[in-house]
Amino acid sequence: MIRAIDPNDMSDNILGNRFLCYTGSWLIVAQSGIGKSVLAMQMALHFTLGKPIFGIPVQKPSKVLFIQAENNSIDLSRPFHSVIEKARFTDYENGIIDRNLNFISEESSSGDKFLELFDDACGRLRPDIVILDPLLSYIGGDISRQDVCSEFLRNKLNPLIKKYRVGVIIIHHTGKPPKDIKANGKGSSLSYLGIGSSELTNWARAVSVIQENREDENVFEFVHTKRGLLSGTKITTYLRHATDGIFWEECEQPAAKVKSEKHSFRSKYTLSLI
């Protein structure tokens, strides 16, 4: 059967060059307060319209389901309206967004109870992409344990992903990174920055990390650390928080400083983003 399959078949592609596929998964890891939820909102809007974002090609307009636990309705509305205004989406495009982008704010379920919600929502809404923000709210167990992660992701979530043929994007927090990774981490080593068992990275088909640039505290590196060559864009994209709204924008790579300076992390709250 495998011999009969065309290796160039792109029929299951959602993002990039099969970076995210139907029945596939993309784990995005970043530290708390960096603006992960804003990024997720920005991606949800672009994916709904089939528009590329940060260089990542989007195969076609998609029905997107955004399940989140960290923001109230006003916190969600601020980046939602800001991205729409900045992108100058047309009335026609806004109509597509209203029809094909759905939000569920769920703070009271995890583990099996959350998976029942996931099953029900996918059955009703039939999305192409599901965004979960964040994983820690829904896994329902000790995320540092390999057996907990395997049971939730491989044994229970995977069958639902395949049942509804969706691509899943999961937003996840970093732990406190080891000093050697913070200073020298590159490529695959960055994939394991997410708090918890290495099973998270092993399970995910694609992994990306957002980290602060060492040369400029206002610039962040969006690094596609696993499956990155299939992302359809550069392995590392440089981003910053916009000054005229609540969204991320691409920027140039900062020049190396002559003398290294130590900066404290400034969250999106410091920048009055959300």
N, C-alpha and C positions, 0 to 999 in steps of 0.2 A: 504493500500500500504506500509506504514512504517513497518508493521509487517512482510512483505515478504522480507525486506532488511536484508542482513546478516551484523550484526554489526562488523564483523571481515573482511569485504571486504576491500582490500587495492588497488583496481583497480584505484582509483583516486589519489593515493599517488605520490608525487614528491620528497619531502625531509623529512627525519626523519621518524617518525611513524605517518604520516599524519599531520606533522607540517605545511607543505605547500602542498596544494592539487590543482588539476586542479579546476579552478573557485575560488581559494582561494587567500589570500593576506598576505604579510609579511612586516611589517613596521620596518625599522632599523633606530634608532635615535642616533645621536652623534653630538657633538659640531663642529663648523666650524674649518677647518684646521687640524682635527685629522687624516685624511686619509680615509674618507668614500669612495671616488671614487676609491682609490687603492683597498680597500676591495671589492667593487662592481666588479671591473675588475677581481680580483682573484677568486671570486665566479663564475663569468660568465664563465671563462675558465674551471674551475673544473666541473660545472654543464653541460657544453657542452659535456664533455667527460664522464660524469657519475661517476666522482671521488669524494669521500667524502672530506670535508674540515672542519677543526676545530672540528672534531668529528661528524659532521652532516652527516648521511648516505644519499646517493643520489640514487634514485630508478633505474635510467637508464640514458644513454646519452640523452640530450635534445637539441632541437633547441632553442637558446637563442637570444632574441632581446634586445639590450642595447640602451636605449634612454637617452641622456644626454645633459646638457646645460652649464656645468661649465668649461670644458677643451677643449683646442684646440687639433689638431691631434697629435702633438708631445707629449703633456701632456698625451694623451691616450696611445701612443706607448711605452712610457718608462716603465710603469708597465706591459703592455702587454708582451713585450719582456723579462722583468726581471723575471716575473712569469714563462714563458715558459722555460727560461734558467735554473732557479732554480729547477723546477719540472722535467727537462730532458724529456720533452714530445718527443715521437718518431716522425719520419716523417709521419707515419700513423696517429698518433693522431693530428699532425699539419694539416693534410689534413682534418680531421673531423672538426677542429676549423675553417678552411677557408670556409668550406661548411655550417656549422650550427651556427656560431656566427656572427650576423649582428649588425652593429652600425649605429645609426642615431644621428647626432648632430643637435639639434634643439633649437635655442635661441629666435625665433621670434613669437612663438605661445603659447597661454595659453587658458584655459577655453574651450569653444566650438571648437575653431580652433584647439587646441591641440588634442581634442578628435576625430576630423575628421582625423587628422594625424595618431592617434593611430588605428583607424578603418581601414584606408587604409593600413597601414604597416602590421597589423595582417592579413588582407585579402590577401596581396601579399606574405608574408613570412611564415605564419602559424607557429609561434613559440609555444613552450611549456611553456616557461618562458619569461616574459617581466620585465626588470629592468628599473625603472624610477629614474633618478638622476639629481636634487633633486625635491621633491614635490613642493617646493616653486616656482620653475620656471614655473610650469604648471597648478597650481590650478586656477589662473586667478581671484582671489578675496581676500577678507580679511579673512585670514586663522584662525583668532580668532573667527569668526562667525560660529556658529553651522549650520545655514541654508546654508551658502556657502559651507562648507565641506560636508554636507549631499547631496546637489544637485550635486556636482561634483563627489563624491565617490559613493554614494548609487544610485542616480537616473540616472547618466549618465555613469560613468566608470563601475559599476557593470554589466549593461546589455552587455557591450562590452566584459568584462571578460568572461561572460557566453556564449556569442555568439561564441567566438573563443576558449572557453575551455582552457584558459591559467591560469597559476599561476603568480601573479604579486608581485614583490619585489620593495618596494618604499623606497628610501633613504631620510631621513628627518633630519633637523637641530633641535638642542635643542634651547630653549630660555635661559635666565639667570635663573638657577634653584633656587628655594627658599632655604634659608639657612638650613632649617630643613631637606629637602630632600637631599641636598648635603651631609650633615653630617650623616644622619641616614637612608636615603632611602634604602628600601629593597623591593624585590618582586614586587608586583603589583604597588606600589607607583612610581617606576621607569618608569613604562609604560607611565606615563603622563608627562615625561620630554620634549617631543617634543613641539616646539613652536606652538601655536594655540589652537583651540578648542579641548576639550576632545573627541569630536566626531571622531577624527583621530584614537585614540586608541580604542574607542568603535567599530569603523568600521572594523579595521584590525583583521583578524583571528589570526595572530601571531604577537608578538612584541618583538624586541630585542633592547638592549641599549648598547652602548659602552661608558665607562666612565674611567677616570684616576684612577688608584689605589692610595689609600691614603698613602700607605707605600713606594711606589717607583714610581716616576714620569715617568719612562721609561716603566712602565707596565700598560696595560689597561685591563679592565674587559669587556668581551663580555657576557652580561647577557640576557638570554632568559626569559623575564618577563611575557609574556602571551603565554599560550600553551606550556610552556617550558618543561613540562614533556613528551611531544610528540616529542621533538627535536631529540631524539635518542642519545643525549650526555648529559654532565653535564649542569646544569642550568647556571653555570658560567665557562667560559673558559678564561684563562689568555693569553694575546697576547702582543707582542711588535713589533716595527718596526725592520725589519732586518737591519743589518749593512753591508751586502754584496749584496744589491739590493733593489729594490722598491717593497716590499711586506710585509705582516704581517706573523709572525710566532708564534707558540704556545710556552709558557714558563711556568715555575713553579710559583706557588703563592708565592709572597714575604713574608718573615717572618716579623712579626710585629716589629716595631722599639721600642726601649726602651724609647726614648724620641720623642714625636711628633715634626715634622718639617714642616714648611709651604713652599710649593714650588709653583712657578709660572708655568702656563701651557706652555709647549713647543710644538709648532705645528710641523707638518711634514715639514714645510718650514725651521724651525730652524734646523731640522735634515737633511736638504738638500735631501729630498725624492723626491719631484716633484714640 
